């Protein structure tokens, strides 16, 4: 395995991001495990400024939604973007610097959580670094635009479209959290649009970018319809950013925004159906004999999670459900769903890329299968558990109020806790499964890269002449 | 050439005679040979490449072939040819293929500008404009005459650093289920340190009216609870904050006791 300190090509840069992705994922999941342990078993564990639920939650958010998400975006940008526009990336050295800059600032943000007196928001973003992130991402977006304008192919392949959209909305989410908050409503608006742009939209577009590549390339199938793919792209781009305001139904946000959010959430069904039909029809044309079944299952699973998450996002738009679901773990559940669908798409992409980039075969031995199965089981349990917590806790606050019991410390919260306490304890064990499985996934990639059978490395684009 | 025609016919699922006529018409229009056209339809090179041949990438042909196979609208060609086969006379097939050639040219500029437009629309209309409207709804916060004490202000910062807002909201909604939490407050202070404590998720109770409820309005009870929640209620999994020094704990309790309708 050869890694160049300064990458000379998109291929080298992809190798770097491919290697650090599982490390970052494992780091984030280990923090998630600690955080959940400190929620359920805080009385049994030593508490201090670092090892307490609040701090670990902030650290988890920054590590997962900042660092790991940025690495995911940079991985697919460095590998898929140039392939999708059919040319070498112009200004590659600058693209290399900006992409490394983005990941570095996100990493630095994780570290800064440990430095006292550095101000950060509840998602762990320190105000000191946001400007740097915006500058780096603006630069990368500019270079992506230039490369897109100089495309060689007559058409823009859909992966490039999704990646481009993902970059823009990542940038917009940073602009949103950089705005000064003056009044109460600013905080709600910032939370609303940051969650939708940074998590819902960006993660969805990363997922779709990968899937539109894998579902054709890996299985030798032909895209069923470019029109449907375009409907998916523009639909998710237009509709999803508005879909989070509904969770603040009844708050001080303008009523029209809450109502628009509800209606546009229902409209997500259109791009979702377009994607599902396109996916099923495309996969149906695959070369069954030469398709890698493990990758197919991974891609199918990622798609299933994505569909499930979007359906939850749509269903939660019903006005009668909003008082129950708003401000509960249900909101986290949707974020986790988008995250999980993206992870499984990247895991499939990682196994696909190892032979292409490192010239080593992946044979899917027990270690790989344990890692994949563990992550699948873990994420299904995580989503179901959060669904249960979200609905039940919301229902309890609702029922407690309607029966006239004040939801103060005492019987109101005891009632809630008696229903959801066991699920929080369960969360800790689910997080443990995910942490162990991601460690296996990291080892599985390392093993394949270092000791897999030698195969032919993919030839990348060599010239724009 | 007949081999090529057969291959293209197989790929497009169209009769060989139609393919041949279309290829001849295309070759005549573009000034290239029929073989070149057939090769391009097979995916050997882009049939729509507008750039002169000498500008086409040489070494990325392999990749381009694969990409075109993946995502280029070959399927659309098939569909259109099939539709035409059923409905249109033979001569129109040639034109349809020619139209497809034109359709495939996509403007990257239009795409880039459209995506940027959607992004800016979301940011300016969705976020900034709505923000101004929302500010108007709660503008009394800007002229708030209630001042927060220095101790409570430091307590608010400690609250934020401990990330208490990850479990507690200070956001009573104008909905029936929420009204038992207290009055719908438009916020107490136009201060950033306090604003960041609004919270998104309600795992524990809402704290908007913490200071006007039993027993959380009691300083001794609150201090004991924060140091060790199990000393008050064994079932509640509230984290211990016994690692805070006495002064910081006092600031935090002072802040919590400042939350209530009395400050609205």
Interface residues (C-beta under 8 A of the other chain):
Chain A: X38 X39 X40 X42 X43 X47 X48 X49 X52 X53 X54 X55 X57 X58 X83 X84 X86 X87 X121 X122 X145 X148 X149 X150 X151 X152 X153 X154 X155 X156 X157 X158 X159 X161 X164 X165 X168 X169 X171 X172 X175 X176 X179 X180 X181 X182 X183 X184 X185 X186 X187 X188 X189 X191 X193 X195 X197 X212 X213 X216 X217 X220 X222 X223 X224 X225 X226 X227 X234 X237 X238 X241 X242 X248 X249 X250 X251 X252 X253 X254 X257 X323 X324 X326 X327 X328 X329 X331 X332 X393 X397 X398 X400 X401 X402 X404 X405 X406 X407 X408 X409 X410 X412 X413 X414 X417 X418 X421 X424 X459 X460 X461 X462 X463 X464 X465
Chain B: X46 X48 X49 X50 X51 X55 X56 X57 X58 X59 X60 X62 X63 X64 X66 X67 X68 X69 X70 X71 X72 X73 X74 X75 X76 X104 X105 X106 X108 X109 X111 X112 X115 X116 X118 X119 X122 X123 X126 X127 X128 X130 X131 X133 X134 X135 X137 X138 X139 X141 X142 X160 X162 X163 X164 X165 X166 X167 X169 X171 X173 X174 X175 X176 X177 X178 X179 X180 X181 X186 X187 X190 X192 X195 X196 X198 X199 X200 X201 X202 X203 X204 X205 X206 X213 X214 X215 X216 X225 X230 X233 X235 X236 X237 X238 X239 X240 X241 X242 X243
